Amino acid sequence: MSITIKGLNKIYPNGNHALKSVDLEIPTGMFGLLGPNGAGKSTLMRILVALMEPTSGEVNIFGYDLMKQRKEIRSLLGYLPQDFRFFANYKTYEFLDYSARLSGITGSRKRKERVEAMLESVGLFEVRERYANKLSGGMKRRLGIAQALIHDPKVIIVDEPTTGLDPEERIRFRNLLSEVSEKGVTIILSTHIVGDISSSCKHMALMNRGEVSFYGSPEEMMKRVEGKVWQLKISGNELPEVDKKYPVIATIPSGTGWEVQVVADEIRGYEVLPYPPTLEHAYVYYMENELNLWTND
Ligand code: ADP
């Protein structure tokens, strides 16, 4: 295990109980932390990178105790926060060089080599003279990854990295993360976007309201909804009723009516066909059942 978390609690000064006795084992490789807004993901990330102290609990990262060995742990970790900003007036190259200096790479020759290799590996070498705040959204994210990796950490923590990216940039960014993890860096990817996880993570946890509600592989999570995903053929005026009764995942126009995919233990009163589950279906099933947003009668 690269990270072991035991009984972690965080209560903010205003009384918000953001993490409730979280136990989690994070293996090496790419780990997805999925959950809706407010689930506690950022709180957990900030604690892991030693930016914030938990109220109680234990965290062990590659054998180091987070509460007692913060300095050692900082050198093992890289972080790309959700609201990562670049300093104005820094070119892409200069920004990374500055990050390298901050992380303690002092020799200018060594630093140059490191910065250039990193720019190559994230696909930004060609734009190294461009001002960092003038890069596209996807490029900025890649520069963010480069700064998180510059000191050669064993783990990087990436918070909501694909929000706001267009589909092409999103795929490129996910591929970059997969390449980084293949080089032996553990990546913790926190997201509310199911696609970020299904395409790349071997292990994952689902968080909701400060608790871990699922832990395992995306395939195991999908298995939980086998036999619970249905395709319904309905007429246009049945849609509001179906939407009220069941969590609807997709709505596809079909002839004069609709084909809709829903997740439910059973369906009564409609023409249905079983449908192969995806991680998105499983996520919706968990969320709807846990939050009790709908009743099936
Ligand atoms: P996520 O990253 O999954 O969206 P957060 O960790 O940001 O979740 O938030 C978890 C809970 O903690 C939410 O209820 C949020 O309102 C609350 N919270 C987050 N930051 C603070 C803070 N600084 N002070 C008080 N409550 C907070």
Residues whose N, C-alpha, C, O or C-beta is under 5 A from the ligand:
A	BS01	ADP	Y12 N14 N16 A18 P36 N37 G38 A39 G40 K41 S42 T43
